[in-house]
Amino acid sequence: MGDEFSLADVCLVPQMYSAQRFAVELKEYPLLNAIYERVQELPWVKDAHPAKQPDAES
């Protein structure tokens, strides 16, 4: 919702991650893909990635 990271982004990130994880086709959603790619560069989003969590499987 705008140029600032918001609750909308907090909700979008895990949904997009899960969609990619389960091979959901997302070509029809270029805006969502663009937002997701942009927020992936934010340090706090990178740090929260599931693969970086202490209980993540190797």
N, C-alpha and C positions, 0 to 999 in steps of 0.2 A: 504494500500500500504506500507507494511513493518511493523516495530515495533512501529512507531510513529503514534499518532492519526492524521488523515489527513482529507482532504475534502471528500475522499471516505467514511470515517466513518461517517462524518456529514450527508452525503446523505443516508447511509445504515441504520442508527439507526431509523429514522422515518418510513422508508419503512418496516422494520422488525416489528416495533411496530404495524403499521397498518395491516400488514399481520396477525399477531397474534390476533389482535383485531377482525378481520373479519374472523377468523378461517380458514385461508388459510393453506393448508398442506405444511409444509416446510421440511419434512423428507429427501427429495431429495437433500437438500442443506446443508450438514453437515459443510462445511467450513463457509458459511454465519452464520449458527447458532453458531458456535464456536466463530467467531469474535464478533457477537452480544452479546453473553454471557460475553465475556471478557470486552468489552467496557462498559457494564452495571455497572461494578464495579468502573469506573472512577468517581470521585466526581462531575465533571462538567456535566457529562451525567446524573448522579442521580438527580442533582439539576434541570436539564432541563426537567425532566420527565413530561409529560402532567398532571398527577395527582397532581403535586406539584405547578402548576401554579395558580395565584390568581383567575382566572376565571373558574377553574376546577369545575365540578359538583361534589357534595358530594355523 
